[in-house]
Amino acid sequence: MLCSHLDLSLLARHGKDVSSCKGGPGWGNHHLCCLPYSFSFPVQDVRMTCPRGEMGKKVTLLIGNYTRDHPMFLHLNDYFWVKNRSPYELPYGTKGSEDILLRVLAITSYSVPESIQSMKCRRCAVVGNGHRLRNSSMGEAINKYDVVIRLNNAPVHGYEADVGSKTTMRLFYPESAHFDPRRENNPDTLLVLVPFKPMDFQWLEMILNDKKRIRKGFWKQPPLIWDANPEQVRILNPYFMEITAAKLLNLSMKQPRKIKQKPTTGLLAITLALHFCDLVHIAGFGYPNSANKKQTIHYYEQITLKSMAASEHNVSHEALAIKRMLELGVVKNLTYF
């Protein structure tokens, strides 16, 4: 695959194999490279003009009926005297989960911090968990964004040089909540639950109210002790999961149980950012080539692509969706994809 001309020394410093690169007449140290990915290197200074109002124009090409009218987080008041109930069950709606949801919303919050809400233009970085962040030295650049969104149990402590230390929001679900809420986040980090099933609400209620723990109903045992401040916990509006599935992946909201597919938390986070931010940059997204069975998929653990074989995610389909975003200029990639 041909990439744009890049300085070989720069590629080598990022650990890329440049042995197959071929140069043309007059190119000097710049070559056309036969590499498996297209590249975009870290933006070291993000103090750029924030394109306020431009996001909607671009995203409309990707998401029909694009609107920013839907709240980011669920609000208790929205579930009293509800006139139009959700037509979908979790993870695309709240049908059938209203009772437990009411109890959870009574002990959590829904507001976006005023310091972020009042910004005239928001520059956001969505940090994936990909192996390509390892030894990237991108931490300082990531910390300069107004909003930094992280995923699941991806650690920050010990990886600050590569992934930064700032965390505005962390999206998670019970099975991925195996992180120390205080050590791996900032005091003001919003812990955003992505609900996939009613049991996710029950887990959160048990944890925050210190009720008797229920161990069944999860594909992986979630934490039994989770030291989080309820005031920092939010419930993500399932609308964003619906949009991610229906508009970006063309998934049916009513799939047969045996072949159910769901978006990854990463693609969901990008969709959320497109509805909240004016500038969206991504880093650490993408999986190794399917032929590379030994390459780890995360920057912090040794799990390989083989572990994804039985997952409910279609990573190839999602890669095409992200590629489309990059082509339209909806997002910019700070690593390579």
C-alpha positions as CSV (number, residue, x, y, z in Angstrom):
1,M,0.0,0.0,0.0
2,L,1.5,3.4,-1.0
3,C,1.8,6.1,1.6
4,S,2.5,9.7,1.1
5,H,6.2,10.6,1.1
6,L,7.6,10.5,4.6
7,D,11.1,10.9,6.1
8,L,12.6,7.5,6.7
9,S,14.4,8.6,9.9
10,L,11.0,9.7,11.3
11,L,9.5,6.4,10.5
12,A,12.4,4.5,12.0
13,R,12.1,6.5,15.2
14,H,8.5,5.3,15.5
15,G,9.7,1.7,15.2
16,K,8.5,1.1,11.6
17,D,10.2,-1.3,9.3
18,V,11.5,0.8,6.3
19,S,13.4,-1.9,4.6
20,S,10.8,-2.2,1.8
21,C,10.6,1.5,1.1
22,K,11.6,2.6,-2.4
23,G,12.7,6.1,-3.4
24,G,12.2,7.9,-6.6
25,P,14.5,10.3,-8.5
26,G,15.1,13.5,-6.7
27,W,13.3,12.5,-3.5
28,G,16.5,12.4,-1.4
29,N,15.5,11.0,2.0
30,H,11.8,11.1,1.2
31,H,10.3,7.9,-0.2
32,L,7.1,6.2,-1.2
33,C,6.7,3.5,1.3
34,C,5.1,0.1,1.0
35,L,3.8,0.0,4.6
36,P,0.6,-1.7,6.0
37,Y,-0.8,1.5,7.4
38,S,-1.2,5.1,6.6
39,F,0.5,7.5,9.0
40,S,-0.2,10.6,10.9
41,F,2.2,11.7,13.5
42,P,1.5,13.3,16.9
43,V,0.5,17.0,16.9
44,Q,2.9,18.4,19.4
45,D,1.0,21.7,19.9
46,V,-2.8,21.6,19.7
47,R,-3.1,25.4,20.2
48,M,-4.7,25.6,16.8
49,T,-7.8,27.4,15.6
50,C,-10.8,25.5,16.9
51,P,-13.3,25.2,14.0
52,R,-16.5,26.0,15.8
53,G,-19.6,25.0,13.9
54,E,-17.7,23.0,11.3
55,M,-18.2,19.6,12.9
56,G,-21.9,19.4,12.1
57,K,-21.3,20.1,8.4
58,K,-18.8,17.2,8.1
59,V,-20.6,14.7,10.3
60,T,-23.8,15.1,8.3
61,L,-22.1,13.4,5.4
62,L,-21.5,10.4,7.7
63,I,-24.6,10.4,10.0
64,G,-28.0,11.3,8.5
65,N,-30.3,13.5,10.6
66,Y,-27.2,14.5,12.7
67,T,-28.3,16.5,15.8
68,R,-26.8,17.7,19.0
69,D,-30.2,17.9,20.8
70,H,-29.8,14.6,22.7
71,P,-28.3,14.9,26.2
72,M,-25.0,13.1,26.8
73,F,-26.1,11.5,30.1
74,L,-29.4,10.2,31.4
75,H,-31.3,12.4,33.8
76,L,-33.7,11.3,36.5
77,N,-36.3,13.8,35.6
78,D,-36.5,12.3,32.1
79,Y,-38.0,9.1,33.5
80,F,-40.9,10.5,35.5
81,W,-44.1,10.9,33.5
82,V,-42.4,9.6,30.4
83,K,-44.6,10.2,27.3
84,N,-42.5,8.5,24.7
85,R,-40.8,5.4,26.0
86,S,-37.8,4.0,24.3
87,P,-38.7,1.4,21.6
88,Y,-35.4,-0.5,22.2
89,E,-34.0,-2.6,24.9
90,L,-30.4,-2.1,26.1
91,P,-27.9,-1.4,24.8
92,Y,-29.8,0.8,22.3
93,G,-32.6,2.0,24.6
94,T,-34.0,1.6,28.1
95,K,-37.1,-0.4,27.4
96,G,-37.8,-2.8,30.3
97,S,-35.0,-1.4,32.5
98,E,-36.8,1.7,33.8
99,D,-37.3,0.6,37.4
100,I,-33.7,-0.2,38.1
101,L,-32.6,2.8,36.1
102,L,-34.6,5.1,38.3
103,R,-32.9,3.8,41.4
104,V,-29.4,4.2,39.8
105,L,-30.1,7.8,38.5
106,A,-31.2,8.7,42.0
107,I,-27.7,8.1,43.4
108,T,-25.6,9.4,40.4
109,S,-25.5,12.7,38.6
110,Y,-26.0,13.9,35.0
111,S,-24.3,17.3,34.6
112,V,-21.4,18.2,32.4
113,P,-18.8,20.3,34.4
114,E,-19.4,24.0,33.8
115,S,-15.7,24.4,32.9
116,I,-16.3,22.2,29.8
117,Q,-19.9,23.0,29.1
118,S,-19.2,26.8,28.9
119,M,-16.3,26.4,26.3
120,K,-17.1,28.1,23.1
121,C,-15.1,25.5,21.2
122,R,-14.1,22.1,22.5
123,R,-10.9,20.2,21.3
124,C,-11.2,16.6,22.2
125,A,-8.8,13.6,22.1
126,V,-10.3,10.1,22.2
127,V,-7.5,7.8,23.4
128,G,-7.8,4.2,22.3
129,N,-6.1,1.2,24.0
130,G,-4.1,0.1,21.0
131,H,-0.5,-1.3,21.1
132,R,0.7,1.5,18.8
133,L,0.6,3.9,21.7
134,R,3.5,2.0,23.3
135,N,6.7,4.1,23.1
136,S,4.8,6.8,21.2
137,S,5.8,9.7,23.5
138,M,2.4,11.2,22.9
139,G,1.5,11.9,26.5
140,E,2.4,15.6,26.6
141,A,0.4,16.2,23.4
142,I,-2.7,14.4,24.6
143,N,-2.7,16.4,27.9
144,K,-3.1,19.6,25.9
145,Y,-6.6,18.8,24.7
146,D,-9.6,20.4,26.4
147,V,-11.3,17.0,26.7
148,V,-9.6,13.6,26.9
149,I,-11.8,10.5,26.7
150,R,-10.4,7.1,27.8
151,L,-11.8,3.6,27.5
152,N,-12.5,0.8,29.9
153,N,-9.6,-0.3,32.2
154,A,-6.8,1.3,30.2
155,P,-4.2,2.4,32.8
156,V,-2.6,5.8,32.9
157,H,-0.3,5.3,35.9
158,G,3.1,4.2,34.6
159,Y,2.3,5.1,31.0
160,E,2.0,8.8,31.3
161,A,4.8,9.5,28.7
162,D,2.9,7.6,26.0
163,V,-0.8,8.2,26.9
164,G,-0.8,11.3,29.1
165,S,-2.3,11.8,32.5
166,K,-5.4,13.9,31.8
167,T,-8.8,12.1,31.8
168,T,-12.0,14.1,31.4
169,M,-14.2,11.0,30.9
170,R,-13.7,7.3,31.1
171,L,-16.3,5.1,29.4
172,F,-16.7,1.7,31.0
173,Y,-19.1,-1.2,31.7
174,P,-19.0,-3.5,34.8
175,E,-16.8,-6.2,33.2
176,S,-14.2,-3.6,32.2
177,A,-14.2,-1.7,35.5
178,H,-11.1,-3.4,36.8
179,F,-9.2,-0.2,37.4
180,D,-8.7,1.9,40.5
181,P,-11.1,4.8,40.0
182,R,-8.9,7.2,42.0
183,R,-5.4,6.1,40.9
184,E,-6.1,5.8,37.2
185,N,-8.2,9.0,36.9
186,N,-8.2,12.6,38.0
187,P,-10.3,13.8,40.9
188,D,-12.8,15.4,38.5
189,T,-12.9,12.6,36.0
190,L,-16.4,11.6,34.9
191,L,-16.9,7.8,35.2
192,V,-19.4,7.1,32.4
193,L,-21.3,3.7,32.5
194,V,-22.1,2.3,29.1
195,P,-25.1,0.0,29.9
196,F,-25.3,-3.1,27.8
197,K,-27.9,-5.0,29.9
198,P,-30.1,-4.5,33.0
199,M,-27.5,-6.3,35.2
200,D,-25.1,-3.4,34.6
201,F,-27.5,-1.1,36.4
202,Q,-27.9,-3.6,39.2
203,W,-24.1,-3.9,39.6
204,L,-23.7,-0.1,39.9
205,E,-26.5,0.1,42.4
206,M,-24.9,-2.6,44.5
207,I,-21.5,-1.0,44.4
208,L,-22.5,2.5,45.2
209,N,-25.1,1.6,47.9
210,D,-22.9,-1.2,49.2
211,K,-25.6,-3.8,48.8
212,K,-25.1,-7.6,48.7
213,R,-23.2,-8.4,45.5
214,I,-24.6,-10.6,42.8
215,R,-22.0,-12.6,40.9
216,K,-24.2,-14.1,38.1
217,G,-25.3,-12.4,34.9
218,F,-21.9,-11.2,33.7
219,W,-19.7,-12.7,31.0
220,K,-16.7,-11.8,33.2
221,Q,-16.7,-11.2,37.0
222,P,-16.9,-7.4,37.6
223,P,-15.2,-5.8,40.6
224,L,-16.9,-6.5,44.0
225,I,-15.3,-3.4,45.5
226,W,-15.0,-0.2,43.4
227,D,-14.0,3.0,45.2
228,A,-15.8,5.6,43.1
229,N,-17.4,8.9,44.1
230,P,-21.1,8.6,43.1
231,E,-21.1,12.3,42.2
232,Q,-18.6,11.6,39.4
233,V,-20.6,8.7,37.9
234,R,-22.8,9.2,34.9
235,I,-25.0,7.0,32.7
236,L,-24.4,7.3,29.0
237,N,-27.5,8.0,26.9
238,P,-28.1,4.8,24.9
239,Y,-28.9,7.1,21.9
240,F,-25.2,7.2,21.1
241,M,-24.9,3.4,21.0
242,E,-27.9,3.4,18.7
243,I,-26.4,5.9,16.4
244,T,-23.0,4.1,16.4
245,A,-24.7,0.8,15.5
246,A,-27.3,2.0,13.0
247,K,-25.5,4.8,11.2
248,L,-21.8,3.8,11.3
249,L,-22.1,0.0,11.2
250,N,-25.5,-0.5,9.7
251,L,-26.5,-2.9,12.4
252,S,-30.1,-3.8,13.0
253,M,-31.5,-2.8,16.4
254,K,-33.3,-6.2,16.7
255,Q,-30.7,-8.8,15.8
256,P,-31.2,-12.5,16.4
257,R,-29.7,-13.5,19.8
258,K,-27.2,-15.9,18.3
259,I,-25.6,-13.4,16.0
260,K,-25.8,-10.2,18.0
261,Q,-23.0,-7.7,17.3
262,K,-22.3,-4.6,19.2
263,P,-20.0,-1.6,18.7
264,T,-16.8,-1.4,20.7
265,T,-16.5,1.2,23.4
266,G,-13.9,2.9,21.3
267,L,-16.1,3.5,18.3
268,L,-18.9,4.6,20.7
269,A,-16.5,7.1,22.3
270,I,-15.7,8.6,18.9
271,T,-19.4,8.9,18.1
272,L,-20.0,10.6,21.4
273,A,-17.2,13.1,20.7
274,L,-18.6,13.9,17.3
275,H,-21.8,15.0,19.1
276,F,-20.1,17.0,21.8
277,C,-16.8,18.4,20.4
278,D,-15.8,20.9,17.7
279,L,-12.5,19.2,17.0
280,V,-11.9,15.4,17.4
281,H,-8.5,13.7,17.2
282,I,-8.0,10.0,17.9
283,A,-5.0,8.0,19.0
284,G,-4.3,4.4,19.6
285,F,-7.0,3.0,17.4
286,G,-6.7,0.0,15.1
287,Y,-5.8,-3.7,15.5
288,P,-2.8,-5.6,14.2
289,N,-3.0,-7.3,10.8
290,S,-5.0,-10.5,11.0
291,A,-2.0,-12.5,9.9
292,N,0.0,-11.3,12.8
293,K,-1.1,-13.7,15.6
294,K,1.6,-12.7,18.1
295,Q,1.2,-8.9,18.1
296,T,-0.5,-7.7,21.2
297,I,-3.6,-5.5,20.8
298,H,-3.2,-3.3,23.8
299,Y,-0.4,-1.0,25.0
300,Y,-0.6,-2.4,28.6
301,E,-1.1,-6.2,28.4
302,Q,-0.1,-9.2,26.4
303,I,-3.5,-10.2,24.9
304,T,-3.3,-10.9,21.2
305,L,-5.8,-10.7,18.3
306,K,-6.7,-14.3,18.9
307,S,-8.7,-13.3,22.0
308,M,-11.1,-11.3,19.8
309,A,-12.2,-14.4,17.9
310,A,-15.3,-15.0,20.0
311,S,-16.2,-11.4,20.7
312,E,-19.4,-9.6,19.7
313,H,-17.4,-6.9,17.8
314,N,-16.7,-6.8,14.1
315,V,-13.4,-5.1,14.1
316,S,-13.0,-5.1,10.3
317,H,-16.3,-3.4,9.9
318,E,-15.4,-0.8,12.5
319,A,-12.0,-0.2,10.8
320,L,-13.9,0.8,7.6
321,A,-16.1,3.2,9.6
322,I,-13.1,4.9,11.1
323,K,-11.3,5.0,7.7
324,R,-14.4,6.7,6.3
325,M,-14.2,9.3,9.1
326,L,-10.6,10.0,8.3
327,E,-11.3,10.3,4.6
328,L,-14.1,12.9,5.2
329,G,-11.9,14.8,7.7
330,V,-14.4,14.3,10.5
331,V,-11.6,13.1,12.8
332,K,-7.8,13.3,12.6
333,N,-5.5,10.4,13.6
334,L,-2.6,11.2,15.8
335,T,-1.0,7.8,15.5
336,Y,-1.3,5.5,12.5
337,F,-4.3,3.4,11.5
